[in-house]
Amino acid sequence: MDPLGDIIALLRPSAAIAKPISGRGQWGVRYRLYDAPGFTVVLSGEAWVTLGDREPLRIAEGDFLLLPTTPAFSLCSKPGVSSIPAEPLANAVRHGEQEGEPDFAALGGSFSIESVNAPLLLALLPEHIHISASAGRATRFGRLIELLSEECVANYPGKE
């Protein structure tokens, strides 16, 4: 394993919420600080994530994004689009135009971690971990996530 993998293993993560997220057209949502680590894997298209007042980060098909402490952030179709306040939901989420094929599709959510080690170990992690599809490892992980996403959408036993 690598050092990041070792830290994640010590945190003993378990899934709390995983759901499909999609969007079409111009859209933007803004989430406040959320007290759980969050993640997203982009299945198709692209979107932009802005953490606090930082520069927007482009996430595209095959990318994986981990937010160890999930700070306040915005997710939008492109930089500069106004964002409306949103709350984390356990169900599938569709942003922007509700009809037609989505321009963006992802699997995202949050998970719980072992509370004993969390404060110490989370302090060692950066604010976000972005693994681009071009990094190679994200491709294998992306295939696994596609299968899990199908389980969620079809409400098969693998959803849990």
N, C-alpha and C positions, 0 to 999 in steps of 0.2 A: 504494500500500500504506500501511498504518498502521505506527506504530513497533513494535508487537508483531509484526506480520507481518514487518517487516524483521529483527528479532532472530531470529525462528524461521527465516527464510531463511538467515541467517548460520550457524546451527547445523547446517544441512543434515541434517535428520532422515531416518531410513529405518526402515521397520517392522521390528520384531524379533519381537514376539508380538502377535497380535490374535485375540480369541476371544469367543464369546457368554458372557455371565454372566447367570444368572437365579436367582430365589429365590421361595419360596412359604412362607407362614406366618410364624412368628417365627424369625429366624436372625440370626447375627452372626459375622463373621470378623475376625481381627486379623492384620495383616501387619507385619513388622518393616521397618526401613529397607531400601530396595531401590536398588541402584546404577544406575538407569536412569530416565529420564523416563517417567511413566505417564499414561494417559488413560482416560476412559470417556465414552461417549455413551449416554444413557438412551433406550431405544427405547419402553418402556412402564412405567407404574407409578412408584414412587418408592422411594428408600432414603436412608439417612443416612450421611455420611462424617464421621469424627472424626479430625482430624490432631493427633497428640500429645495434649496436654491441653486443646485448644481446644474451644469449643462445637461441637456437631454441626451439620453443613451439610446441608440437605435438597437432594437432587438428584432431579429429576422428568423426566417424558417430554419429550424434545427438548433437555434440558440437555447441555452439554459441560463436562467437568472435565479440566483439565491440571495435572499435578503435575510441575513441571520437574525436581525432584530426588527425588521420591517418598520423603517421610519416612515414618516408621512411622505407620500409620493403621488405622482400623477401618471396616468397611462393614457396616451392619446394616439390618434391616427397619424398626426404629424406635428412637429413643433409649432407653437403659436396658436393652436386651436384652444379655445376656452374650455375649461374643465368644470364639470358640475360635481358637487359633493356626492360621494357614494359610500355605502357601507358594505363590508365583506358579507357575501352570501354563500350558503352551502349549495345552491342550485346553479345550473348553467346560466351564464350571463351573456346577453347580446347588447352591444353598444351601437349607437348610431341608427342607421336605417334598419328597420326590422324585416324588410322583404328582400329577397334575392340572396345569392351566394355571398358569404362574408369575404371581405378583403383580407381579414386577419383572423387566425384561429390559433388558440393555445390551450394548454391544460395548465391550470394554476390553482393555487390554494395555499394552505398553511399546514403546519404540523406542530406537534408538541414534542418537547425534549425533556430528558432526564433533569429534573430541577436541582439535584445535588451539585452537579458539575457545571450547570449552565452559566452562572455569572462569570466564573473564571475563564471558561473556554470561549464564550461568546466575545469576551474582551480581546481575545487573540485574533478574531476574524475581522476582515475588512467590512465596511458598511454594505458592500455588495460584492457578489462573485458572479462574473459574467463569463460563461464559457461559450465562445462563438462556435458555430457549426464548422467553421474553417479550422478549428483547433483539432479536429479529428475525433477526439473522444466523445464529443457531443453527438456525433452521428449514430453510434451504437446506442447511446442512451436515448436518443430521439426515437429510434425504432421501437424500443421498449415502451416509451411513453405513448407512441401512437397506438400500440396494442391496448394499453391501459385506458386510453381515451375512448377507444371503441367500446370497452367494457362499461365505462361510465355512461356514455350516450345511450347504449342499448339496455342499460340497467341489468347487466349480467352479474353473476356471482362475484366476478373479479373486481367489481366496483368497490367493495369493502376492503 
